[in-house]
Amino acid sequence: MKEERKFGAASQRNGITDRARAAVCQLQDAGILFAITSGRPPLSMKMIIDALK
C-alpha cells in the first residue's frame, strides 16, 4: 500500500484533510469568509472547493 503524503491542509489522495475541512466549517459558522489561492490547475481546485461544500 502506498503511503499517503500530506502537505499542510491538502493530501495527495483526497485533496483536503478532515482537520482542514472542520476548520473551514468553523470559520463559516462564525461568519468568517474563507478564500483559497493556489498554483494548482483549475480542476484540482474544483476538487478541493467541492470537498468544502
PAPA-687516 format. One record per residue (C-alpha): x, y, z; residue number from 1. Coordinates in nm, 2 decimals. Example, Ala and Ser with C-alpha at 12.3 -4.5 7.8 and 13.67 -1.06 7.14 Angstrom:
<sites>
SITE       x       y       z    i
SITE    1.23   -0.45    0.78    1
SITE    1.37   -0.11    0.71    2
</sites>
This chain:
<sites>
SITE       x       y       z    i
SITE    0.00    0.00    0.00    1
SITE    0.13    0.34   -0.10    2
SITE    0.19    0.58    0.19    3
SITE   -0.03    0.89    0.17    4
SITE    0.18    1.20    0.19    5
SITE    0.03    1.51    0.34    6
SITE    0.13    1.87    0.26    7
SITE   -0.03    2.12    0.50    8
SITE   -0.41    2.10    0.47    9
SITE   -0.40    1.91    0.14   10
SITE   -0.32    1.54    0.08   11
SITE   -0.22    1.38   -0.24   12
SITE   -0.51    1.14   -0.24   13
SITE   -0.81    1.33   -0.10   14
SITE   -0.74    1.69   -0.18   15
SITE   -0.81    1.82    0.17   16
SITE   -0.78    1.67    0.52   17
SITE   -1.07    1.62    0.76   18
SITE   -0.90    1.86    1.00   19
SITE   -0.88    2.14    0.74   20
SITE   -1.24    2.07    0.64   21
SITE   -1.35    2.11    1.00   22
SITE   -1.15    2.43    1.04   23
SITE   -1.32    2.58    0.73   24
SITE   -1.66    2.48    0.87   25
SITE   -1.58    2.65    1.20   26
SITE   -1.49    2.97    1.01   27
SITE   -1.82    2.96    0.82   28
SITE   -2.02    2.90    1.14   29
SITE   -1.85    3.21    1.29   30
SITE   -1.94    3.42    0.98   31
SITE   -1.58    3.45    0.87   32
SITE   -1.51    3.45    0.50   33
SITE   -1.26    3.20    0.37   34
SITE   -1.07    3.22    0.04   35
SITE   -0.84    2.98   -0.13   36
SITE   -0.54    3.07   -0.35   37
SITE   -0.32    2.81   -0.53   38
SITE   -0.09    2.74   -0.82   39
SITE   -0.28    2.42   -0.88   40
SITE   -0.47    2.37   -1.21   41
SITE   -0.84    2.47   -1.20   42
SITE   -0.97    2.11   -1.20   43
SITE   -0.76    2.04   -0.89   44
SITE   -0.90    2.34   -0.72   45
SITE   -1.26    2.24   -0.80   46
SITE   -1.20    1.91   -0.62   47
SITE   -1.09    2.10   -0.31   48
SITE   -1.37    2.35   -0.33   49
SITE   -1.63    2.07   -0.38   50
SITE   -1.49    1.89   -0.07   51
SITE   -1.56    2.21    0.14   52
SITE   -1.92    2.23    0.04   53
</sites>
